[in-house]
């Protein structure tokens, strides 16, 4: 079948998770508190008062979860390392017991023939660093680089390293809108955090380069921005939203300049110093991870802070439980855009998936989730289209391996291809997990059956 060849040999077929969302045991074995531990324990911040105290109990059930990945036939797994497990105070001595967990995970994965792909920062900053300003303190770039070197030197079985996961979400959710940890609501804080995140990324790549040749990358979340009408105002709003979310991070990291629109978007919160420093934010990376869930259709609306671009719900489309529009062709659009605007750096889809309603308990040991099956099929077909056009996509990671703590939504949004009964910790492979397994085992051919 012609389609079979669309996915090259060696394509990484994986699933993704992050530490705070699945591990539980947040203070075990000398681990320091993270900003997410604090945030979740602050009343009103996470739905239903949910916390990551137990989550999927992965810290204690890790070998069982790796066995599950093996059963599914995955050949890659993207996880994140909790900075406060490795360096409890954020700077200073390394906590070998914390590092040991990830040593065991990497070993277990390699024994199972699964390529470990590690993210160094998936939002769980050591709380001790937040006390010193966290991402607002310019010293954070050096703190992060030291932590990154400690991980890279200790875990040489990791195939791909990502510095940051979704710096836009960290700055926008954590520092501008205050809906994610550490909960600031300030354009000044958001602009400063964004700049320091980019400085930290560059510092970590440069510091790790001698120990991790060919493996260092960055993960961003991208969304095509479409104007709600052809009016000049709506089109300008879409351009601003694109600058704020997509180009804000990739332009400095890959081209060495901030998009010119940012000064107007942030207003007095934008410092000229950011533009002056931007050339230093560019550093060569070996791969780029793209997280894709949805697109945004926007209209001009001065009340929409800070971009003046308000989302317009597409009533003709299906939506996920998170209210995100299901829009598979957006994945192909954004991958082509990255390739065209930036460079030929190898691309990986490091997250893609959907929250649809699943019951809390798997009746008769089954979870039928046809909406998630369609979502995965349609998005993977979009990846196949890109490959046919010559876009260099080298892997795909479903978000998520397991139902987990969806940040401020708590456990109310299930993204897993494996269902978790949070009362018993029982895992049940969903129909989407079985479907994905067939896709993986056929190197993509099952997408076209
Ligand atoms: C992404 C995050 C991931 C998860 C998915 C649904 O923004 O990287 O942790 O929350 O969204």
Boltz pocket constraint, residues with backbone or C-beta under 6 A from the ligand:
constraints:
  - pocket:
      binder: B
      contacts: [[A, 18], [A, 21], [A, 165], [A, 166], [A, 169], [A, 221], [A, 291], [A, 351], [A, 399], [A, 405], [A, 406], [A, 407], [A, 415]]
      max_distance: 6.0
